[in-house]
């Protein structure tokens, strides 16, 4: 398939295929119609033949070429599948679009230190699992690792120790670098409430901004209602990209949590 795509990636070869789609033609006729020299035309035809796109028929001293429909039909199927995949994942592109818009909006007001102090975000999720199961996904490092970063990122270290003064740590990486946050737990009432802060650190170890989290878990019919508020302080001008991504990023992370819990509960019932 790669060879077919490569062969068709040249404008001259594409034009040759278009001409052969009408009917078989000789090298000389193709050269005349494309404006190419005959040796060039022959080389293009040889490339197309190696890819299986055309077949040559020796007719005495003449060589006539015909296009093969099957390889092109196979490529059409692959392209259709690719388009369907793109359309099925348009939401991922929308995430980037919203993120860029949020960066622009925040840049417009980030004209001083502490420019976003006091800004608050709220999140809710209905989770199909008992409260104690959801609680474990927050305080068990192994379970926490399974969901606590957006897609394309990998957790290196994460911990939320469910006691006053306990450590709060999140470190992850992607293809661009490593990101580290640390703080402490201020309140922990198992399995209902967890209050903690996390300071996002820059590459020099200085605080970029601090997030203050208040998580509550309430038992409801069918599972657990999660509510979380996040208030930010100590914001720096350089923190614009991170702050712009809070709403989208935490939305993805909580979606990860919901899917992880759903899969875990299904496996437990199997």
N, C-alpha and C positions, 0 to 999 in steps of 0.2 A: 504493500500500500504506500509506503514511504517513497519507493521508487517511482510509482505512478504520479504521486503528487509532485515530486521533484521534476519529473519529465514535463509535466504540464505547467510548471512554474515559469517557463520561458515564453515570452509573447509570441515569438516566431513559431515555436512548436505548437502553441495553442492555436494559432492561425492555420497551421498545417492540418491539425485535427479537425478544425471547422470545415476546411475544404474537403477533407476525406469523408466527413460525415455526409456530404452530398452524394459522393460516389467515389469509387477507386480511381486513383490518378497515378500517372507516371512521375518520376523524379523531375523530368524536364518540364512537365506541365505545372507541377507545384512550384518549381523555381520561377517560372514565368509569372505565375499568379501572385507569389509573395514578394517578388522583386529581389530575391536572394540569388547568389551564385549557386550553380549546381553542386559544387563540393560542399558548400554550407548546408544546402538542403539535404544532401545525402547524410551528413553527420547528424542533423536533427532527426532524420528518419531512423537512423541507427539507434539513437537514444530512445526514441519512442518504441522501437521494436524490442529493445532490451527490457523495457518496462512492460511489455506485453500489450501496449496500446494499439500498435499497428502490426499488420502482417504483410510480408512481401511475397509477391507472386512473380517468379521469373517467367517471362513470356518471350522466348527466344533471346534476343539481345536487349529487350526492354525489361525493366523492373517496375511492376505496378504495385502500389501500396493501397491497402484497405484498412479502415479503422475497425477495432474490435469493441463491441458494445459492452461485453461482460465486465472488463476491468473498470470502465467508466461507471457502469451501474453499481459496482461494489463501492467505488469511491463516493457515489451519490448517497448510498446508504450510510456510509461513515459520516459524511457531511451532515446528513439529516439527523443522525444521532447526536452529533456535536451541537447542532442548533437546538435540539430538544433539551440537551443538558444545560446549555446556556439559559434557555427560557425557564427551565425548572429552578435555576439558581439565581434568578434575577434579583432576589432579595439580598444576596451578598453584594451585588453592585450597588443596590440602594443603600446599604450600610455605609459604604465608602462615600457615596454622595452626601448622605446626611452628616457624616463625620467631617468632611471638607467644609460643608456649610457651617457647622458648629465652630470649627477652627476660625473661619473668617469672622463670624459673629463675635467670638471671644477676643480675637485680636483687636477688634474695633474699640473694646473697652478696657483692655489690659494696658493701661497707661501708667501704672504705678504699682509698687509692691502692695500686697494684701488686697488687690483689686477685687478678688472674688470671696473674701472672707465672709462667712455667714451664709453663703449660698447652700441651699438644701435640696436634696434629691430624695424621692420616695419611690419605693418599689414594693410590689405585691405579687405573690404567686400562690395558686392553689395546687398543693402537692398531694398526690394519691398515695400517701403512706402515713402511718401513725406518727405522732409528734416525736416519740423517742427515736424513731428511725431517721427522721429529718435532723434531729439534734446530733446524732452520731455522725452524719455527713458533714457537719460543721466542726466537730471537735476531734474526730479521729483523723490523724494526719494522712493515713492511707486513703480514706474516703475523700477527704478534702482535696487531695492531689488529683482525684479523678474528674473534678469539675471546675475548680476554681481559677480558670483562665479562659479567655476567649479562644476561638479556633485559631490554629496555626501557631499557637504559643505552647511552650512546654514548662511545666512547673519543675523548678530545681529544689526548692525548699518551701514548705508552708506548715504553719502550726498556729492553732488558737487554743491555748491552755485555758480550760474552763474554770478559772479561779481568779479572784481578785489579785492583781499583780502578775498574772500569768503572761507569758510571752505571746505576742502576735507577730508573725513573720510571713511574708510572701515574697518569694524570689522566683522569677521566671525568665525565660529567654525566647527570642525568636531569631530569625536569620540576621537581624540588624544588631542585636546586642542583648545584654542582660539588664534586668530591671529589679530593683530591690526596695522593699518597704518593710518597716518594722515599727512596733509600738507595744502596747500592753492592754490587758483586759481589765476593765474597771468594774464590771458586775457580771455575775454568772449565776443564774437560777435554773438549774436543770429540771426539765428540758424546755423551759419556756422563754428565757431571755438571756441575751448575751450582748454586753456593751463593751466596745473596744475601740482603740484608735490605731491607725496605721499612717506613718509618715512616709511619703514617697521620696526617696533620696535620689539626687543626681549622681553623675559619675564620680564626683569629688566627695560624695558622702554628705553633702549639705541637703537640708530639707527643701524640697520643691513645693510641697503642700502637705497638709495633714488632713486625713479623713476621720471623722468621728462617727462611728457606726452604732446604731441601736437596733438590734434584731429581736423580734418577738415571734414566737410560734404558738399558734392557738389551735386546739383540737376542734375540728368541725366534722360534719357528716361527710364521710367519704375520704377523710384524710386530715391534712393540716393546712391552715392558712398562714402563710409567711408574710410578714410585714417588716420592712427595713427602711430606716431613714439614714441618710448620710449628710453630714454637715461638714463643710471644709473651712479650714483656717490656714494661716501662715502661707498664703498663696504668693508665689513669685511670678514675675512676668514670663519667665521661661516655662512656666507650668501650663501655658495655654493648650498645647496639644493634648496633654494628659487630662486636663479638666474638660476639654471639649469632648473627650471620649468617654467620660464617666457614664452618661445616660445610656449610650449604645453598648458600651463594654459590659456594664453590669446587667443590662438586659440580656445579652448573650450568655453571660455567666450563669444567671438564674435559669435561663432556658436549659443550659447544660445540666444544672442541678436537677431540674424537673425530669429531664430525659434519663439521667443516670439513676434517679430513684425509681422511675417507671420501669426501667430495664431490670434493676435489682429486685423489685417486687415481683415482676413476672417470673424471673428465674426462681425465686423462692417458692412460688406457687406451682412451678412445673414439677 
